[in-house]
Amino acid sequence: MTPALVLRLTVDPVLAWMAGMGVRSDDRARVLLLAIAGQESGFRHRRQVPVAHAMGLWQFERGGGVAGVLRHAASRPHALTACQALLVPATPEAVHPALEFNDDLACAFARLLLFTDPKALPPMDEPYAGWEYYLRCWRPGKPHPGTWAGHWRNAKEALTMAGAVK
């Protein structure tokens, strides 16, 4: 998939739906979500390679991101709503495998993980601030800072193609 297609088919509809739950988003969230998906899965791997510890385009681990979103006071009520609406039991054991093929659930959990960070979303013209936000929220075991700027640029281009950013 391309960032533009993920934006159109998944990110925008999910963020619009989540706004009704009180999880507001803007272009900063859209760019960050796309950049993180690019960094984590390259929009290709829904199951971590070579060992499937993480699932979905945003590569969530069961005991890390999934459990964290289900537990955190800021995200828990929204995660429960999302799970109920998408017919997935709200447990790490059920959510984790569902993320592999349920992009709506994966996107909702990714947005909710960002929602747990008390800092404001980074400005769109500051990829380094986006990198710091990503590191805080995802805590990748083997971060690859050299690829981040390209994913950030691709995310911004996807928004521009969608007519959202000038």
Backbone as CSV, one residue per row, in Angstrom:
resi,resn,N_x,N_y,N_z,CA_x,CA_y,CA_z,C_x,C_y,C_z
1,MET,0.839,-1.177,0.000,0.000,0.000,0.000,0.885,1.242,0.000
2,THR,0.298,2.331,-0.380,1.006,3.602,-0.348,0.487,4.438,0.823
3,PRO,1.286,5.405,1.278,0.780,6.287,2.338,-0.519,6.987,1.933
4,ALA,-0.628,7.389,0.670,-1.842,8.079,0.217,-3.065,7.167,0.318
5,LEU,-2.897,5.901,-0.006,-4.023,4.969,0.068,-4.392,4.674,1.520
6,VAL,-3.399,4.509,2.372,-3.678,4.291,3.798,-4.381,5.516,4.385
7,LEU,-3.970,6.688,3.966,-4.622,7.916,4.425,-6.091,7.914,4.024
8,ARG,-6.346,7.631,2.773,-7.709,7.696,2.240,-8.623,6.601,2.782
9,LEU,-8.110,5.365,2.838,-8.958,4.234,3.217,-9.032,3.981,4.716
10,THR,-8.011,4.379,5.440,-7.963,4.026,6.858,-7.847,5.241,7.769
11,VAL,-6.779,6.012,7.634,-6.508,7.075,8.603,-7.638,8.102,8.646
12,ASP,-8.014,8.651,7.506,-9.051,9.690,7.530,-10.394,9.184,8.059
13,PRO,-10.891,8.033,7.589,-12.169,7.566,8.146,-12.099,7.244,9.637
14,VAL,-11.004,6.641,10.079,-10.886,6.288,11.497,-10.787,7.547,12.355
15,LEU,-9.995,8.511,11.917,-9.880,9.739,12.703,-11.207,10.503,12.751
16,ALA,-11.947,10.486,11.664,-13.264,11.136,11.661,-14.198,10.439,12.649
17,TRP,-14.171,9.121,12.655,-14.996,8.347,13.583,-14.577,8.611,15.023
18,MET,-13.260,8.661,15.275,-12.762,8.866,16.632,-13.048,10.277,17.148
19,ALA,-13.194,11.230,16.261,-13.538,12.585,16.690,-14.868,12.572,17.435
20,GLY,-15.776,11.703,17.013,-17.059,11.550,17.694,-16.923,10.976,19.095
21,MET,-15.775,10.360,19.375,-15.490,9.817,20.708,-14.744,10.822,21.568
22,GLY,-14.434,11.980,20.993,-13.694,12.978,21.740,-12.189,12.951,21.514
23,VAL,-11.732,12.138,20.577,-10.308,12.086,20.238,-10.129,12.935,18.986
24,ARG,-9.822,14.204,19.212,-9.685,15.116,18.079,-8.338,14.926,17.403
25,SER,-8.324,15.143,16.108,-7.104,15.017,15.327,-7.051,16.120,14.291
26,ASP,-5.859,16.377,13.827,-5.659,17.336,12.756,-4.551,16.794,11.857
27,ASP,-4.044,17.627,10.982,-3.013,17.171,10.046,-1.747,16.701,10.748
28,ARG,-1.467,17.231,11.924,-0.288,16.767,12.673,-0.429,15.288,13.023
29,ALA,-1.608,14.878,13.447,-1.836,13.473,13.776,-1.766,12.614,12.517
30,ARG,-2.306,13.121,11.431,-2.308,12.362,10.178,-0.887,12.117,9.687
31,VAL,-0.048,13.156,9.707,1.342,13.005,9.267,2.084,12.047,10.192
32,LEU,1.910,12.211,11.475,2.617,11.360,12.427,2.198,9.901,12.277
33,LEU,0.901,9.654,12.130,0.438,8.275,11.951,1.016,7.655,10.682
34,LEU,1.025,8.399,9.600,1.575,7.863,8.346,3.081,7.652,8.435
35,ALA,3.787,8.587,9.043,5.240,8.441,9.175,5.577,7.230,10.045
36,ILE,4.832,7.030,11.116,5.092,5.889,11.996,4.791,4.576,11.279
37,ALA,3.694,4.507,10.553,3.390,3.280,9.803,4.482,2.997,8.774
38,GLY,4.968,4.049,8.112,6.062,3.869,7.171,7.305,3.348,7.864
39,GLN,7.619,3.927,9.004,8.798,3.526,9.764,8.670,2.100,10.290
40,GLU,7.504,1.767,10.796,7.303,0.476,11.448,7.100,-0.691,10.474
41,SER,6.263,-0.492,9.480,5.901,-1.618,8.598,6.251,-1.394,7.145
42,GLY,6.605,-0.163,6.793,6.835,0.149,5.386,5.569,-0.017,4.561
43,PHE,4.416,-0.058,5.222,3.111,-0.287,4.572,3.076,-1.643,3.865
44,ARG,3.965,-2.552,4.265,4.027,-3.881,3.649,3.848,-5.010,4.647
45,HIS,4.449,-4.878,5.798,4.489,-5.977,6.767,3.454,-5.781,7.867
46,ARG,2.445,-6.622,7.855,1.417,-6.560,8.888,1.772,-7.475,10.058
47,ARG,2.816,-8.224,9.879,3.319,-9.144,10.891,4.819,-8.907,10.949
48,GLN,5.336,-8.646,12.136,6.757,-8.323,12.255,7.624,-9.432,11.670
49,VAL,8.668,-9.017,10.969,9.587,-9.937,10.320,10.919,-9.864,11.056
50,PRO,11.577,-10.957,11.379,11.262,-12.337,11.040,10.349,-13.028,12.051
51,VAL,10.209,-12.479,13.268,9.370,-13.104,14.291,8.173,-12.196,14.557
52,ALA,6.987,-12.760,14.592,5.744,-11.975,14.678,5.426,-11.511,16.094
53,HIS,6.319,-10.700,16.661,6.030,-10.120,17.977,5.085,-8.933,17.866
54,ALA,5.104,-8.249,16.726,4.286,-7.053,16.539,3.372,-7.252,15.329
55,MET,2.195,-6.635,15.391,1.184,-6.817,14.344,0.654,-5.477,13.841
56,GLY,0.187,-5.503,12.595,-0.476,-4.369,11.993,0.491,-3.396,11.345
57,LEU,-0.068,-2.457,10.602,0.751,-1.460,9.921,1.562,-0.616,10.901
58,TRP,1.083,-0.489,12.145,1.787,0.295,13.150,2.603,-0.587,14.089
59,GLN,2.613,-1.886,13.847,3.463,-2.845,14.550,3.360,-2.753,16.074
60,PHE,2.210,-3.151,16.598,1.975,-3.171,18.039,2.324,-4.530,18.619
61,GLU,3.012,-4.505,19.751,3.268,-5.727,20.500,2.158,-5.919,21.524
62,ARG,1.860,-7.180,21.821,0.757,-7.482,22.725,0.973,-6.902,24.120
63,GLY,2.143,-7.128,24.691,2.389,-6.670,26.055,2.840,-5.225,26.144
64,GLY,3.121,-4.609,25.017,3.572,-3.216,24.991,2.445,-2.283,24.623
65,GLY,2.373,-1.929,23.331,1.391,-0.958,22.868,-0.051,-1.370,23.084
66,VAL,-0.372,-2.628,22.791,-1.767,-3.073,22.947,-2.184,-2.987,24.406
67,ALA,-1.391,-3.601,25.276,-1.731,-3.580,26.706,-1.717,-2.159,27.244
68,GLY,-0.771,-1.349,26.784,-0.682,0.025,27.253,-1.907,0.848,26.896
69,VAL,-2.374,0.734,25.656,-3.562,1.481,25.227,-4.795,1.001,25.997
70,LEU,-4.882,-0.299,26.251,-6.026,-0.827,26.994,-5.997,-0.441,28.473
71,ARG,-4.815,-0.130,29.000,-4.659,0.189,30.420,-4.651,1.681,30.738
72,HIS,-4.084,2.492,29.872,-3.860,3.913,30.180,-5.184,4.642,30.405
73,ALA,-5.216,5.469,31.429,-6.457,6.174,31.787,-6.992,7.034,30.653
74,ALA,-6.118,7.656,29.867,-6.570,8.525,28.782,-7.135,7.743,27.603
75,SER,-6.578,6.571,27.333,-6.977,5.826,26.136,-7.977,4.706,26.406
76,ARG,-7.998,4.181,27.594,-8.819,2.998,27.890,-10.289,3.139,27.477
77,PRO,-10.989,4.200,27.855,-12.404,4.272,27.472,-12.598,4.260,25.956
78,HIS,-11.713,4.930,25.239,-11.811,4.981,23.782,-11.438,3.637,23.161
79,ALA,-10.459,2.956,23.751,-10.072,1.635,23.259,-11.219,0.646,23.445
80,LEU,-11.902,0.730,24.580,-13.046,-0.154,24.821,-14.153,0.108,23.801
81,THR,-14.404,1.370,23.510,-15.413,1.733,22.513,-15.023,1.206,21.138
82,ALA,-13.767,1.388,20.769,-13.296,0.917,19.466,-13.405,-0.606,19.361
83,CYS,-12.982,-1.296,20.386,-13.064,-2.757,20.366,-14.513,-3.232,20.253
84,GLN,-15.387,-2.617,21.014,-16.800,-2.999,20.967,-17.371,-2.753,19.571
85,ALA,-17.089,-1.600,19.003,-17.618,-1.262,17.682,-17.074,-2.185,16.594
86,LEU,-15.837,-2.617,16.745,-15.197,-3.460,15.723,-15.273,-4.944,16.063
87,LEU,-16.063,-5.265,17.092,-16.351,-6.655,17.469,-15.105,-7.462,17.818
88,VAL,-14.214,-6.812,18.564,-12.995,-7.466,19.034,-12.999,-7.377,20.558
89,PRO,-12.879,-8.508,21.249,-12.813,-8.435,22.714,-11.658,-7.530,23.155
90,ALA,-11.893,-6.731,24.167,-10.917,-5.733,24.610,-9.889,-6.351,25.553
91,THR,-9.154,-7.317,25.045,-8.063,-7.935,25.788,-6.833,-7.944,24.884
92,PRO,-5.649,-7.889,25.485,-4.440,-7.966,24.651,-4.394,-9.237,23.797
93,GLU,-4.901,-10.324,24.345,-4.880,-11.605,23.628,-5.779,-11.606,22.393
94,ALA,-6.830,-10.814,22.401,-7.735,-10.731,21.255,-7.339,-9.606,20.302
95,VAL,-6.952,-8.466,20.850,-6.630,-7.315,20.007,-5.368,-7.566,19.195
96,HIS,-4.345,-8.101,19.819,-3.055,-8.255,19.144,-3.164,-8.996,17.808
97,PRO,-3.719,-10.195,17.749,-3.803,-10.856,16.442,-4.766,-10.154,15.481
98,ALA,-5.785,-9.482,16.013,-6.745,-8.787,15.148,-6.090,-7.633,14.395
99,LEU,-5.047,-7.057,14.959,-4.373,-5.924,14.321,-3.731,-6.284,12.990
100,GLU,-3.426,-7.550,12.800,-2.749,-7.951,11.562,-3.574,-7.616,10.327
101,PHE,-4.874,-7.794,10.398,-5.713,-7.569,9.219,-6.805,-6.527,9.421
102,ASN,-6.945,-6.000,10.610,-7.967,-4.998,10.886,-7.287,-3.631,10.965
103,ASP,-7.160,-2.981,9.809,-6.463,-1.694,9.755,-7.183,-0.609,10.544
104,ASP,-8.504,-0.687,10.628,-9.241,0.314,11.403,-8.882,0.217,12.883
105,LEU,-8.846,-0.998,13.401,-8.464,-1.202,14.796,-7.013,-0.782,15.014
106,ALA,-6.141,-1.144,14.086,-4.723,-0.785,14.204,-4.542,0.732,14.217
107,CYS,-5.250,1.421,13.349,-5.155,2.881,13.288,-5.716,3.504,14.570
108,ALA,-6.824,2.989,15.047,-7.414,3.511,16.284,-6.437,3.343,17.443
109,PHE,-5.817,2.182,17.549,-4.864,1.957,18.634,-3.630,2.844,18.466
110,ALA,-3.190,3.051,17.236,-2.045,3.937,17.013,-2.386,5.367,17.438
111,ARG,-3.565,5.842,17.058,-3.964,7.200,17.452,-4.101,7.288,18.964
112,LEU,-4.632,6.225,19.577,-4.800,6.254,21.025,-3.458,6.203,21.750
113,LEU,-2.480,5.516,21.192,-1.162,5.537,21.811,-0.589,6.957,21.776
114,LEU,-0.762,7.656,20.660,-0.341,9.056,20.592,-1.112,9.905,21.602
115,PHE,-2.371,9.567,21.795,-3.262,10.297,22.708,-2.779,10.216,24.156
116,THR,-2.014,9.178,24.481,-1.528,9.020,25.860,-0.355,9.933,26.172
117,ASP,0.271,10.499,25.161,1.417,11.384,25.395,0.902,12.748,25.824
118,PRO,1.344,13.271,26.967,0.834,14.557,27.433,1.308,15.753,26.600
119,LYS,2.352,15.558,25.803,2.840,16.664,24.978,1.973,16.838,23.744
120,ALA,1.926,18.060,23.239,1.174,18.346,22.015,1.813,17.610,20.838
121,LEU,0.993,17.272,19.862,1.528,16.650,18.654,2.540,17.586,18.009
122,PRO,3.574,17.036,17.392,4.621,17.885,16.820,4.141,18.650,15.591
123,PRO,4.714,19.829,15.366,4.372,20.592,14.161,4.770,19.825,12.903
124,MET,4.029,20.043,11.840,4.276,19.312,10.593,5.600,19.662,9.947
125,ASP,6.153,20.808,10.264,7.422,21.200,9.651,8.621,20.855,10.534
126,GLU,8.401,19.986,11.529,9.474,19.594,12.429,9.592,18.076,12.521
127,PRO,10.191,17.442,11.499,10.311,15.989,11.526,11.093,15.464,12.725
128,TYR,12.072,16.235,13.212,12.831,15.772,14.370,11.928,15.689,15.604
129,ALA,11.031,16.654,15.767,10.080,16.604,16.884,9.152,15.395,16.718
130,GLY,8.808,15.073,15.469,8.014,13.874,15.212,8.760,12.615,15.596
131,TRP,10.065,12.600,15.299,10.911,11.457,15.667,10.934,11.274,17.184
132,GLU,11.079,12.367,17.915,11.103,12.298,19.378,9.764,11.792,19.923
133,TYR,8.683,12.244,19.326,7.346,11.802,19.740,7.201,10.296,19.508
134,TYR,7.633,9.866,18.321,7.597,8.439,17.973,8.420,7.616,18.965
135,LEU,9.627,8.055,19.264,10.480,7.315,20.202,9.828,7.198,21.574
136,ARG,9.210,8.279,22.051,8.552,8.260,23.357,7.382,7.286,23.389
137,CYS,6.590,7.300,22.333,5.365,6.493,22.335,5.615,5.032,21.957
138,TRP,6.387,4.805,20.911,6.573,3.432,20.405,7.721,2.708,21.104
139,ARG,8.700,3.446,21.581,9.875,2.867,22.225,10.443,1.697,21.413
140,PRO,10.828,1.969,20.158,11.337,0.882,19.313,12.633,0.297,19.865
141,GLY,12.761,-1.014,19.756,13.958,-1.693,20.244,15.195,-1.373,19.420
142,LYS,15.005,-1.245,18.121,16.113,-0.937,17.224,15.699,0.231,16.317
143,PRO,15.745,1.451,16.851,15.316,2.595,16.040,16.251,2.829,14.853
144,HIS,15.673,3.320,13.776,16.409,3.617,12.546,16.195,5.080,12.181
145,PRO,16.945,5.984,12.816,16.733,7.409,12.572,17.008,7.821,11.126
146,GLY,17.827,7.065,10.422,18.172,7.427,9.050,17.023,7.348,8.064
147,THR,15.987,6.604,8.387,14.858,6.465,7.463,13.689,7.386,7.804
148,TRP,13.725,7.999,8.984,12.582,8.782,9.455,12.231,9.956,8.551
149,ALA,13.223,10.735,8.154,12.939,11.937,7.353,12.219,11.586,6.059
150,GLY,12.579,10.474,5.436,11.904,10.045,4.216,10.458,9.662,4.467
151,HIS,10.208,8.976,5.568,8.818,8.605,5.896,7.999,9.853,6.224
152,TRP,8.604,10.803,6.912,7.913,12.060,7.241,7.557,12.804,5.955
153,ARG,8.522,12.874,5.044,8.304,13.559,3.760,7.202,12.856,2.963
154,ASN,7.229,11.525,2.920,6.195,10.775,2.207,4.814,10.997,2.819
155,ALA,4.761,11.093,4.128,3.490,11.346,4.805,2.947,12.729,4.441
156,LYS,3.818,13.724,4.453,3.378,15.073,4.087,2.930,15.128,2.623
157,GLU,3.629,14.410,1.759,3.231,14.364,0.344,1.857,13.715,0.189
158,ALA,1.575,12.694,0.975,0.256,12.038,0.913,-0.843,13.020,1.287
159,LEU,-0.597,13.829,2.299,-1.578,14.832,2.691,-1.730,15.899,1.610
160,THR,-0.642,16.289,1.003,-0.706,17.281,-0.065,-1.511,16.734,-1.244
161,MET,-1.276,15.464,-1.590,-2.027,14.846,-2.684,-3.508,14.774,-2.356
162,ALA,-3.820,14.613,-1.080,-5.224,14.544,-0.659,-5.858,15.935,-0.598
163,GLY,-5.050,16.964,-0.826,-5.569,18.326,-0.819,-5.704,18.923,0.562
164,ALA,-5.055,18.285,1.548,-5.216,18.767,2.910,-4.168,19.805,3.300
165,VAL,-2.997,19.707,2.698,-1.905,20.585,3.085,-1.491,21.407,1.881
166,LYS,-1.208,22.654,2.112,-0.791,23.528,1.004,0.701,23.703,1.010
